[in-house]
């Protein structure tokens, strides 16, 4: 075997998967066709749930240093100057360490993740190396790749396709992307404004036929995006006059801006029939294409990587039910994408296409008033930050308790640390009250003790929570004994002993 895992595609998802595997001591080879990261900004936002996963892999500090931190999610009217929406992530500070969103261009995200991957002794990144075919058998996967030194055959126990919407890996295992393409088109441009001009961001302009949204993602750098009416042709939409009109609607004056990227695209909601075929898995755009509304596409792909990384690591251990463990990735991420990401982005997209035309800005003003309440603020933070969602169909999650299948709340512990810092991206037992942990388990897994649990956990001490490396609660062991905890660990990790 050239490596236990071959990752086809070295964008943010493939690089994140490599880091996630390396964090658990598993080697991988990452094949990336491009010699350098793509220069376009593309995905801009990293939401709180993804931030804590990147922190688990020691990748967050470099990204925060390069990005623009936003602790609030506000939307301002370009016409009236009023704040239409105000979401403050500090409202969930009791269960979240990174209370905000990070704005950083995808080109910079890729560059920084590449640097971290190259520094890891467990990762081999081959750029300028294109995978041309993939086959699998009972023992492993063979990938044929063409690189600077010619064609070569690589062998691994498992392979993962992180190679985008036109994935050669997905094609090789006989899968397609199924779903819908929305009737609207969108046009975007990245603009550099003169440094003398400062505007609150994001800002929003609504006309009867369309809206324009502007987001500042670095000082004086703005992403401008608009949905297009059917009557506007592609050439007209990207013409200088149309671009100037969009900028005038957002900023109210003619100014000498520099356009650094323009793109016109259709909006899709599609996913593969399966995310796993034998020893081959799909992640990110290779598995699902999502509307850019809500900025969740890249984030969902990195969350795919977090779910898959520990399962691949455990599947390599002797005695683990590896096929069942990989099948659970398919079940869980299908549920998260179809029941969570797609539902959320679909609602935003359909409202963007039709809602403003029918109702104008009134729904935003109503939502803004509702968000003055603490309860609505918390719900908005969880939805926008991708902190909600639940796995209910997985064979390795005991969904009888409402905590199981959810992300563990990152509570502040006695002494000031937090649960996720103690876990450090590894599996853990969170013991509430006087819980007797089996000696064998205590030596193999992190044990975090809490004297009390928050009321919304709905648990009565003593109780033990089995937490996976991706931060998901697998099983809630009520009235725990050494025998019951040991059985729960075997169930949650498919018999893995490490």
Buried (B, 14 or more C-beta within 10 A) or exposed (E): BBBBBBBBBBBBBBBBBBBBBBBBEBBBBBBBBEEEBEEBBBBBBBBBBBBBBBBBBBBBEBBBEBBBEBEBBBBBBBBEEEEBBBBBBEBBBEBBBBBBBBBBBBBBBBBBBBEBBEEBEBBBBBBEBBBEBBBBEEEBBBBBBBBEEEEEEBBBBBBBBBBBBEBBBBBBBEBEBEBEEBEBBBBBBBBBBEEEEEBEBBBBBBBEEBBBBBBBBBEBBBBBBBBBBEEBEEEEBBEEEBBEBBBBBBBEEEBEBEBEBBBBEEBBBBBBEBBBBBBBBBBBBBBBBBBBBBBBBBBBBBBBBBBBBBBBBBBBBEEBBBEBBBBBBBBBBBBBBBBBBBEBBBBBBBBBBEBBBEEBBEBBBEBBEEBEEEEBBBBBBBBBBBBBBBBEBBBBBBBEBBBBBBBBBBBEBEEEEBBBBBBBBBBBBBBBBEBEBBEEBBEEBBBBBBEEBEEEBEBEBBBBBBBBBBBBBBBBBBEBBBEBBBEBBEBBBBBBEB
